[in-house]
Every structure is written in structure tokens, then in C-alpha cells.
Amino acid sequence: MRHAGMLVSKMHKFIKPYIKEGITTKELDRLCEEFIRSKGCTPSFKGCEGFPNAVCASVNDCIVHGIPNNYKLKNGDIITLDIGACYKGYHGDSAWTYAVGEISDNDKYLLEHTEKALYEGIKVATAGNRIGDIGHAVQRHCEAAGFSVVRDLVGHGVGRDMHEAPEVPNFGKRGQGVMLKEGMVIAIEPMINMGNRAVVFEKDGWTVRTIDRKPSAHFEHTVAVHAGKAEILSSFDFVDEVLKNK
């Protein structure tokens, strides 16, 4: 699982320079799939419950599960790439929301606090705590910043299957829910809206958008639970120092 997580982190570092005005989400998907397969892994999402592509590419008001297509990224867009890789039967999973060119101050604020909320959740993902402690930490941070927390979609366990028990909501109460145990691996993934928390499921069966069409951000890491400090299996070099300084 460490290898799968490492591959996903390398995938994000590889694709980041390509995320710029003019490239299509379908081209980003192709580049990601080629990279994953070149490393001896398979894309976890492709074919999962019928999903047609290797990555989910969700732009602006699309929260999750955006299907890559011919849309060309524009200056000022934000895009979430959700990437999964399978190595020898085990999965890694990570999503990151990127700025395309120069984005608005409001969007910068949304991205900043959704990322911070991810690390607030990771801080309490330790053995002996409960799932509700994670959700509470994420919810408290994002609502204090003026944002809403999506409740129709949650994080999840990760292992031989892409999505396993337990569910990991981004809202909750301290001390409630499944107890976290040494060796558990979970995906913590705040999905945070600038406006209303309500969502719309599109007719394609995959795309989920904000009901008010305001922007949404999504940050996710695969995390191993330990007695002391959680281990981020999908950690990126360019955010390691951010976590250390929190």
C-alpha cells in the first residue's frame, strides 16, 4: 500500500506542470493513465463500477467524479484531479484541487482552507480515536472559515478494494463512530463548497455538482492509522513542510 500511495503522489507531481490554460481534461486523463501504466500499476478508477476513465477531472462547480472530456481549461478555473493506482492488488487514492493560471481571491481562500481541513482531519486519525473525531475536525475548520461541508459524499477505507469500510464523513461529533485501530488505512477527503452544501447528481450517473453552481474544492490523502501519528501514504514532497509546520 505504501508503494501504491507513493505512485499516486508521484502521479500528482508529474501532472501538475501540465495543468494550464488550453489543455483538455481528456488530455490530462491520457497523460495520467500512461504514467500509471508505465510504473507497472493499473488505474484504480477505470472500469470501477463502470467509470470510463483513469482519473476524475472535476472543474469549478463539479465536486467529484467529473468525466474527462474535450473541455479546455481556462485561466481562472480550478480543477480537482482524483487519482487512484493499484499495485499488486492494493490501492492508493489521492485528490488535489489545482489553480489554472490566476484564480480569484475567493477561490484561493477556498483551496487554502479545504487543504488545511484535510490536515486537521489527519491530525486526529490515530489509534483510539473515532471516525467522528476526523469529521468534527474537518467540519469545525471549514465552517469557521465560512464554507459548507458536503454530506452526500464521504471518505472511505482503502485496501484490496478501492472503496472499503468504514465510511469517513467530513462532519460529525467527537467520540462517535467506528474506533480507529492500528493498521487501518483510510482515505480522508474533505469536499467543501463555497456556497450551499447541497449537491446535484447529473444524468450521466457520475458527475456531482454544487446545487448553486458555486465552486467546490476537494483534497484527499490515503492515511495509515498508527498509535502516535498518522502516516500519509500519498504524501507529496511539495506539501510535506506544510504538514510539519501545522
Sequence and secondary structure as in RCSB ss.txt:
>XXXX:A:sequence
MRHAGMLVSKMHKFIKPYIKEGITTKELDRLCEEFIRSKGCTPSFKGCEGFPNAVCASVNDCIVHGIPNNYKLKN
GDIITLDIGACYKGYHGDSAWTYAVGEISDNDKYLLEHTEKALYEGIKVATAGNRIGDIGHAVQRHCEAAGFSVV
RDLVGHGVGRDMHEAPEVPNFGKRGQGVMLKEGMVIAIEPMINMGNRAVVFEKDGWTVRTIDRKPSAHFEHTVAV
HAGKAEILSSFDFVDEVLKNK
>XXXX:A:secstr
 HHHHHHHHHHHHHHGGG STT BHHHHHHHHHHHHHHTT EESSTTGGG  SSEEEEETTEEE     S B  T
T EEEEEEEEEETTEEEEEEEEEE SS  HHHHHHHHHHHHHHHHHHHT BTT BHHHHHHHHHHHHHHTT EE 
 S  EEE SSSSSEEEEE S   TT SSB  TT EEEE  EEESS S EEE TTSS EEETT   EEE BEEEE 
BSSS EETT  HHHHHHHHT 
